[in-house]
Amino acid sequence: MLKAVQETLRECVRQNILAPFLLTREKEVSDIMISFFNQEEIQAIHDYNVAKQAQETALKQTVLLMRDLGVAREEAVRQLAKRYDLLQNDAETAVRQYWTI
């Protein structure tokens, strides 16, 4: 990432975009840019984890509901795969994991 930031700053100087400012404050600007990139990466990771947790909660609740309604395990797998766009193996794993809770 540092290399990409440095290349971006060099390109800005080459194209005379804020060149005087960048030449005198390259380290400060570089640190700020890296900080922004890191924050974006952290936010993306956080968003992914929140979405993953929400999906796991939904899978669990759906499996438990189907079980409580008397849906056969095989049908629960089929419905889970269809409803959540899962691979057959992933749906089977979810049903196996949550069915006996």
C-alpha positions, 0 to 999 in steps of 0.5 A, a space after each residue: 500500500 505504501 508503494 501505491 501511495 508513493 506512486 500516486 504522490 509522484 504522479 501528482 507532482 509529475 502532473 503538477 497537481 499540488 506539486 509545491 505542497 506535496 513536495 514540502 509535505 510528502 510524508 504527512 500526506 502519505 501518512 494521511 493517505 495510508 490512514 484513509 486506506 487503512 480505515 476503508 479496509 477496517 470498515 470493509 472487514 467490519 461490514 463483511 463480519 456484520 453481514 456474515 454474522 447476520 447471515 449465520 443468525 438468519 440461517 440458524 433461525 430458519 433451520 430451527 423454525 423449519 425443524 419446529 414446523 416439522 419440515 423434513 431435514 432433506 427439505 430443510 436443506 433444499 429450502 435453505 440452499 434455495 432461500 439463501 443461495 447456498 451450495 448444497 454442501 453449505 446448506 447441509 452443514 447449516 442444517 446439521 449444525 443447527 438442527 439439534 440446538 
